[in-house]
């Protein structure tokens, strides 16, 4: 059987390297604040594409906020 991670990358992010930035607006329907992914990682299972950017859907995205 083929190793799927070899082709699609590892979807589990390295949380020590995650950096986010506050958008200043809530996620529609969720009511919690949106955070952009500062690291362009489309393979992350928490990254949601929004235009040319990615929104971090991690439950504690505020903990990764970069200064």
Residue pairs with C-beta under 8 A, 6 or more apart in sequence:
8 43
9 43
10 43
11 43
11 44
11 45
12 45
13 41
13 44
13 45
13 46
13 58
15 64
17 39
18 37
18 39
18 56
18 58
18 64
19 37
19 38
19 39
19 64
19 65
19 66
20 35
20 36
20 37
20 38
20 56
20 61
20 62
20 64
20 65
20 66
21 35
21 36
21 38
21 65
21 66
22 33
22 34
22 35
22 36
22 62
22 65
23 33
23 34
23 35
23 36
23 55
24 33
24 34
25 33
25 34
26 32
26 33
26 34
27 33
27 34
27 55
33 62
34 55
35 55
35 56
35 61
35 62
35 64
35 65
36 53
36 54
36 55
36 56
37 44
37 46
37 47
37 53
37 54
37 55
37 56
38 66
40 54
41 47
41 54
42 49
42 54
44 54
46 56
46 57
46 58
46 61
47 54
47 55
47 56
47 57
48 54
48 55
48 56
48 57
49 55
56 64
58 64
